[in-house]
Amino acid sequence: MTKLFVTILIVFSSAVFAQKVEKLFNEEKFKELTGLENESPSFTGEELYYLGFAFFREENDDKAIEYYNKALKKGFDNALVYYHIGLSQMYQKKYDEALKNINTGLESDPLAEFYYEKLRIYSIREDSVNQEKTFLEALQKSSQKDNWYVKIVLFAGSFYYTQKEYAKSEKIYKEALASLPKEYELYTKLIKSLNVQNKFSEADSYFEKMRTFYENKELPEDEMKFKNLNVDQFNWKNQVVNIHKYFEKPKEMLQPLYVLYLINEKGDKVERKFKIEKTVQIEKTDPQFVICEETKSGHSTYPIGFKDASFTLEDLRKEITDVLNNKYRVAASFEHN
């Protein structure tokens, strides 16, 4: 009877301890979990994985890998273990070993997150050939229901956009949006991919969808706050000009249709800011919109404009380029009080 009682007590204590390990893991109390390391010989394979992950979150990759391997030896042969071994090895800059383990994880579970970390490694190595192979495989094999799938799409679209293969970038975004119609960031990227190809009408049709999302208050916080969308960019000398279009159509004087930002050569600061604003139209031949520049001290208007809102981004690029090249002098200006 005594032996039976002791056996029951041991089993009960083990169960309680196992619940404690899992509870600390689920509550992300990783420091407390690493404090149980001395008890690890009694851990199951899954609990050893939890312990390894806790060390990873505490930025101790050596210990993390140690306990991941112990989890494998104890029979917890799970794709996540191989993936996390690879992830720790990536942070240790052991890229070949990291790729080997991530690939082992992918053999049994083609998760988009695994592919994304492979992409990060190839990006670090500036290996564009394997980047492309990896995201094409990921788009084919990983689940679209996985949140990491969208990151793969964004990586792939940006890859082709940077390579100036805009048609491929467009195709990537369109295929993703066909099954993920509420992934709003993809619309922004698609619109830019279309506009850079001068497919203005098609880009406008997608912008109108985003306008509807805005009116329904469905967009992320930034778009709702700033009330505009980055729809285009072009290069001027060694700098980039970003063009944003407002969702709300201007009805009153000084209300903007577009805002443009000239980014400095380092790419980390706005150097100049322009707006395409509605103005008073006295004669029918007068422009409805003019180019204005905002500075810390005031507001300047240039002697050029657009007859109505039907002008294209190609027209806008040309006129702003002329302004940047000092072709026009300021026609009117006023300083802030």
C-alpha positions as CSV (number, residue, x, y, z in Angstrom):
1,M,0.0,0.0,0.0
2,T,2.8,2.4,0.9
3,K,4.7,1.7,-2.3
4,L,1.5,2.3,-4.3
5,F,1.0,5.6,-2.5
6,V,4.5,6.7,-3.2
7,T,4.1,5.8,-6.9
8,I,0.9,7.8,-7.1
9,L,2.6,10.7,-5.4
10,I,5.5,10.7,-7.8
11,V,3.3,10.5,-10.8
12,F,1.1,13.4,-9.4
13,S,4.2,15.5,-8.6
14,S,5.6,14.9,-12.1
15,A,2.3,15.9,-13.7
16,V,2.1,19.1,-11.6
17,F,5.7,20.0,-12.5
18,A,5.1,19.4,-16.2
19,Q,2.1,21.7,-16.0
20,K,4.3,24.3,-14.4
21,V,6.9,24.1,-17.3
22,E,4.2,24.4,-19.9
23,K,2.5,27.2,-18.0
24,L,5.7,29.3,-17.8
25,F,6.3,28.7,-21.5
26,N,2.8,29.8,-22.5
27,E,2.9,32.8,-20.3
28,E,6.3,33.7,-21.8
29,K,8.0,33.8,-18.4
30,F,11.3,32.7,-19.9
31,K,13.6,33.8,-17.2
32,E,11.7,31.8,-14.6
33,L,11.7,28.8,-17.0
34,T,15.5,28.9,-17.4
35,G,15.7,28.9,-13.6
36,L,14.4,25.3,-13.7
37,E,17.5,24.1,-15.7
38,N,18.7,21.9,-12.8
39,E,15.5,19.9,-13.0
40,S,15.9,19.3,-16.8
41,P,17.1,15.7,-16.5
42,S,13.5,14.8,-15.6
43,F,12.0,16.8,-18.5
44,T,10.2,15.2,-21.4
45,G,11.5,16.0,-25.0
46,E,8.8,18.7,-25.4
47,E,9.7,20.3,-22.1
48,L,13.4,20.3,-23.1
49,Y,12.3,22.2,-26.3
50,Y,10.4,24.7,-24.1
51,L,13.6,25.2,-22.1
52,G,15.7,25.6,-25.2
53,F,13.3,28.2,-26.5
54,A,13.4,30.1,-23.2
55,F,17.2,30.3,-23.4
56,F,16.8,31.6,-27.0
57,R,14.5,34.3,-25.8
58,E,17.0,35.2,-23.1
59,E,19.6,35.6,-25.9
60,N,21.6,32.5,-24.9
61,D,21.9,30.7,-28.2
62,D,24.5,28.1,-27.0
63,K,22.2,26.9,-24.2
64,A,19.2,27.0,-26.6
65,I,20.9,24.7,-29.1
66,E,22.1,22.4,-26.3
67,Y,18.5,21.8,-25.1
68,Y,17.0,21.6,-28.6
69,N,19.4,18.8,-29.3
70,K,18.5,17.1,-26.0
71,A,14.9,17.4,-27.0
72,L,15.7,15.5,-30.2
73,K,17.6,12.8,-28.4
74,K,14.6,12.3,-26.1
75,G,12.3,11.7,-29.0
76,F,10.8,15.1,-29.6
77,D,11.6,14.9,-33.4
78,N,9.6,18.0,-34.4
79,A,10.1,20.4,-37.4
80,L,10.0,23.3,-35.0
81,V,13.1,22.0,-33.1
82,Y,15.2,21.9,-36.3
83,Y,13.9,25.3,-37.3
84,H,14.8,26.8,-33.9
85,I,18.3,25.2,-34.0
86,G,18.8,26.8,-37.4
87,L,17.5,30.2,-36.1
88,S,20.0,30.2,-33.2
89,Q,22.7,29.2,-35.6
90,M,21.8,32.1,-37.9
91,Y,22.2,34.5,-35.0
92,Q,25.6,32.9,-34.4
93,K,26.4,33.5,-38.1
94,K,26.8,29.8,-38.7
95,Y,24.8,30.1,-41.9
96,D,25.6,26.8,-43.6
97,E,24.6,24.9,-40.5
98,A,21.5,27.0,-40.0
99,L,20.3,26.4,-43.6
100,K,20.8,22.6,-43.1
101,N,18.6,22.5,-40.0
102,I,15.9,24.8,-41.4
103,N,15.8,22.6,-44.5
104,T,15.4,19.6,-42.3
105,G,12.4,21.3,-40.7
106,L,11.0,22.2,-44.1
107,E,11.1,18.6,-45.3
108,S,8.3,17.7,-42.9
109,D,6.5,21.1,-42.5
110,P,6.8,23.7,-45.2
111,L,5.9,26.7,-43.1
112,A,6.2,30.2,-44.5
113,E,8.1,31.3,-41.3
114,F,10.9,28.7,-42.1
115,Y,11.2,30.0,-45.6
116,Y,11.3,33.5,-44.4
117,E,14.4,32.9,-42.2
118,K,16.0,31.2,-45.2
119,L,15.4,34.4,-47.1
120,R,17.0,36.4,-44.4
121,I,20.1,34.2,-44.6
122,Y,20.4,34.6,-48.4
123,S,19.8,38.3,-48.0
124,I,22.7,38.6,-45.6
125,R,24.8,36.7,-48.1
126,E,23.5,38.8,-50.9
127,D,22.6,35.6,-52.8
128,S,19.8,36.8,-55.1
129,V,19.7,33.5,-57.0
130,N,18.8,31.5,-53.9
131,Q,16.5,34.3,-52.6
132,E,14.4,33.9,-55.7
133,K,14.4,30.1,-55.6
134,T,13.3,30.2,-52.0
135,F,10.4,32.6,-52.2
136,L,9.1,30.9,-55.4
137,E,9.1,27.6,-53.6
138,A,7.5,29.2,-50.5
139,L,4.7,30.7,-52.5
140,Q,3.9,27.3,-54.0
141,K,4.2,25.1,-50.9
142,S,3.4,27.2,-47.8
143,S,-0.2,27.9,-46.7
144,Q,-1.8,31.2,-47.5
145,K,-3.5,31.1,-44.2
146,D,-0.1,31.5,-42.5
147,N,0.6,35.2,-41.5
148,W,4.2,34.7,-42.6
149,Y,2.9,34.0,-46.1
150,V,2.2,37.7,-46.6
151,K,5.7,38.5,-45.6
152,I,7.0,36.2,-48.3
153,V,4.8,37.9,-50.8
154,L,6.1,41.3,-49.8
155,F,9.6,40.1,-49.9
156,A,9.1,38.6,-53.4
157,G,7.3,41.7,-54.8
158,S,10.0,44.0,-53.4
159,F,12.7,41.8,-54.8
160,Y,11.4,42.1,-58.3
161,Y,10.6,45.8,-57.8
162,T,14.2,46.5,-56.8
163,Q,15.4,44.5,-59.7
164,K,13.2,46.7,-61.9
165,E,11.2,43.6,-63.0
166,Y,8.0,45.5,-62.4
167,A,5.7,43.1,-64.3
168,K,6.8,40.2,-62.1
169,S,6.3,42.3,-59.0
170,E,2.8,43.2,-60.2
171,K,2.0,39.5,-60.9
172,I,3.1,38.4,-57.4
173,Y,0.8,41.0,-55.7
174,K,-2.2,40.3,-57.9
175,E,-2.0,36.6,-57.3
176,A,-1.8,37.1,-53.5
177,L,-4.7,39.6,-53.5
178,A,-6.9,37.2,-55.4
179,S,-7.1,35.0,-52.2
180,L,-6.2,37.7,-49.6
181,P,-8.4,40.7,-50.6
182,K,-8.1,42.3,-47.2
183,E,-4.3,42.5,-47.0
184,Y,-4.2,46.2,-47.5
185,E,-0.4,46.6,-47.7
186,L,-0.4,44.5,-50.9
187,Y,-2.6,47.1,-52.6
188,T,-0.1,49.8,-51.8
189,K,2.7,47.7,-53.3
190,L,0.6,46.7,-56.3
191,I,-0.4,50.4,-57.0
192,K,3.3,51.4,-57.0
193,S,4.2,48.5,-59.3
194,L,1.5,49.6,-61.7
195,N,2.3,53.3,-61.6
196,V,6.0,52.7,-62.2
197,Q,5.0,51.0,-65.5
198,N,2.7,54.0,-66.3
199,K,-0.4,51.8,-65.9
200,F,-2.2,54.7,-64.3
201,S,-5.8,53.8,-65.0
202,E,-5.3,50.3,-63.5
203,A,-3.4,51.7,-60.5
204,D,-6.3,54.1,-60.0
205,S,-8.8,51.3,-59.9
206,Y,-6.9,49.7,-57.0
207,F,-6.6,53.1,-55.3
208,E,-10.4,53.4,-55.4
209,K,-10.7,50.1,-53.6
210,M,-8.4,51.5,-50.9
211,R,-10.5,54.7,-50.8
212,T,-13.5,52.5,-50.1
213,F,-11.7,50.7,-47.3
214,Y,-10.7,54.1,-45.9
215,E,-14.3,55.4,-46.0
216,N,-15.4,52.2,-44.2
217,K,-12.6,52.8,-41.6
218,E,-11.0,49.4,-42.4
219,L,-7.5,50.5,-43.0
220,P,-4.6,50.3,-40.5
221,E,-4.0,53.2,-38.1
222,D,-1.3,55.1,-40.2
223,E,-3.4,55.3,-43.3
224,M,-6.5,56.4,-41.3
225,K,-4.4,59.0,-39.5
226,F,-2.5,60.5,-42.4
227,K,-5.4,60.0,-44.9
228,N,-3.2,59.2,-47.8
229,L,-1.4,56.3,-49.5
230,N,2.1,56.1,-51.0
231,V,1.3,55.5,-54.7
232,D,4.5,56.2,-56.6
233,Q,8.2,57.1,-56.3
234,F,10.8,58.3,-58.7
235,N,14.5,59.2,-58.7
236,W,15.8,62.8,-58.9
237,K,19.6,62.8,-59.2
238,N,20.7,60.6,-56.2
239,Q,17.5,61.1,-54.2
240,V,14.1,59.6,-54.1
241,V,10.8,61.4,-54.3
242,N,7.8,59.6,-52.7
243,I,4.3,60.5,-53.9
244,H,1.3,60.1,-51.7
245,K,-2.3,60.5,-52.8
246,Y,-5.1,61.6,-50.4
247,F,-8.2,59.5,-50.0
248,E,-10.5,62.6,-49.5
249,K,-11.1,64.5,-52.7
250,P,-10.2,68.2,-52.2
251,K,-13.3,70.5,-52.2
252,E,-12.0,73.7,-50.5
253,M,-9.0,76.0,-51.2
254,L,-5.7,74.7,-49.9
255,Q,-7.0,71.1,-49.5
256,P,-4.3,68.7,-51.0
257,L,-4.7,66.1,-53.7
258,Y,-1.1,64.8,-53.4
259,V,1.8,65.3,-51.0
260,L,5.4,64.6,-52.2
261,Y,8.5,64.1,-50.1
262,L,12.1,64.5,-51.3
263,I,14.2,62.2,-49.3
264,N,17.8,63.1,-48.6
265,E,20.7,61.1,-50.1
266,K,21.1,59.0,-46.9
267,G,17.5,58.0,-47.2
268,D,16.7,58.7,-43.6
269,K,15.1,62.2,-43.6
270,V,12.6,64.3,-45.6
271,E,14.5,67.2,-47.2
272,R,11.6,69.0,-48.9
273,K,7.9,68.7,-48.9
274,F,5.5,69.6,-51.7
275,K,1.7,69.6,-51.9
276,I,-0.7,69.7,-54.9
277,E,-3.4,71.9,-53.5
278,K,-6.8,73.1,-54.7
279,T,-6.8,76.8,-55.6
280,V,-9.4,79.5,-56.5
281,Q,-10.3,79.2,-60.2
282,I,-11.3,82.7,-61.4
283,E,-11.3,82.0,-65.1
284,K,-12.1,78.7,-66.7
285,T,-8.6,78.5,-68.1
286,D,-7.1,78.9,-64.6
287,P,-5.6,75.8,-63.0
288,Q,-7.7,74.1,-60.3
289,F,-4.5,72.7,-58.6
290,V,-1.1,74.3,-58.0
291,I,2.2,73.1,-56.7
292,C,3.1,74.4,-53.2
293,E,6.0,73.8,-50.9
294,E,5.9,73.7,-47.2
295,T,8.9,74.7,-45.1
296,K,9.5,75.4,-41.4
297,S,9.1,79.1,-42.0
298,G,6.1,79.2,-44.4
299,H,4.3,78.2,-47.5
300,S,5.3,78.9,-51.1
301,T,3.4,78.6,-54.4
302,Y,5.0,78.0,-57.8
303,P,3.6,79.5,-61.0
304,I,2.5,76.2,-62.4
305,G,-0.5,74.0,-62.0
306,F,-3.0,71.6,-63.4
307,K,-6.3,72.4,-65.1
308,D,-8.1,69.7,-63.2
309,A,-7.6,66.4,-61.3
310,S,-7.2,64.4,-64.5
311,F,-3.4,64.9,-64.8
312,T,-1.3,61.8,-64.6
313,L,1.6,60.9,-62.3
314,E,3.8,61.3,-65.4
315,D,2.7,64.9,-65.6
316,L,3.3,65.3,-61.9
317,R,6.8,63.8,-62.0
318,K,7.8,66.1,-64.8
319,E,6.6,69.3,-63.1
320,I,8.2,68.4,-59.7
321,T,11.4,67.6,-61.5
322,D,11.3,71.1,-63.1
323,V,10.8,72.6,-59.7
324,L,13.7,70.7,-58.2
325,N,15.9,71.7,-61.1
326,N,15.0,75.4,-60.3
327,K,13.2,75.9,-63.6
328,Y,10.5,78.0,-61.8
329,R,10.7,80.7,-59.2
330,V,8.3,81.0,-56.3
331,A,5.3,83.1,-57.4
332,A,3.9,83.8,-53.9
333,S,4.8,82.9,-50.3
334,F,3.8,83.6,-46.8
335,E,5.5,82.9,-43.4
336,H,3.9,81.2,-40.4
337,N,3.2,83.4,-37.5
